[in-house]
Amino acid sequence: MLSLLALGSSLAWGTSDFLAGLASRRRHPVAVVGWTQGLALVVLTVLVLRWPGEGLGWLPWAVGAGLSGLAGLVCFYTALATGTMGVVAPIAGLGVVVPVVLGVLGGERPSALAWGGMVLAVAGVSLASGPELAAGLSVRPVALAAGAALGFGLTLYLIDRGARESTLMTLWGMRVTSVAVLALLSLVLRTAGGVGAREVPGLFVIGAGDLGANALFALASSRGQVSLASVLGSLYPVVTVLLARAVLQERLRRVQQAGVALAAVGAVLVAA
């Protein structure tokens, strides 16, 4: 059950990320994140009114996850809008390393296999992004993808901790936090306007996909090892890359294909 839930989160994340990348090429990434998070909050609020949680043990984890997840999404959507999806997605997927690092700081000792996975992951990122930089393209998408990886990895860790208290309330608290921050950003940057009625259904699908992925991951991690759930959930870049290849006809050089493969293998070994 854990594996199916975590793999389902990868499918949902990968699909919503691809659609968000397309939307961010038409609208400011902050506007895309704001609308998708806001629409997801409406759905969650209805559920919370029906099944309210007890206690506040989830609150600090939810607030932290909301802030880190928001930062990760803004970085990621901006990177997808300005870079090659087939390169950006695998880099962001390396956020699975973050829970391992936090575990080490907390006293855990990763196996030699996990350390080997980190080395492979770093090598894969270098191969995947190297040709982009060598060609004189901006380093900005790569740096943003790395920032997204950090934000996503921290979010996975915080969601797992909050879900041990209440999955629904943790997800709701995340969205309340992110929407509040985004509302302030929108006022300052004036990026929320201009979204037409025809765009709302697509933004709702993106928000629902991200929400569903978070829920599936939270359920998976609460039923077993967070490391296993993290690595299966971190396979979403494969979905994004395949969609980018099928829909946008993106082509990667062989060295980049090898880098993507190494990064995926490294991510698996990290949490094996």
Secondary structure, DSSP 8 states (H G I E B T S, - for coil): -HHHHHHHHHHHHHHHHHHHHHHTTTS-HHHHHHHHHHHHHHHHHHHHHHS---SSTTHHHHHHHHHHHHHHHHHHHHHHHHS-HHHHHHHHHGGGHHHHHHHHHTT----HHHHHHHHHHHHHHHHHHHHHHHTT--SHHHHHHHHHHHHHHHHHHHHHHHHTT-HHHHHHHHHHHHHHHHHHHHHHH--STT--GGGHHHHHHHHHHHHHHHHHHHHHHHTS-HHHHHHHHTTHHHHHHHHHHHHH-----HHHHHHHHHHHHHHHHHT-
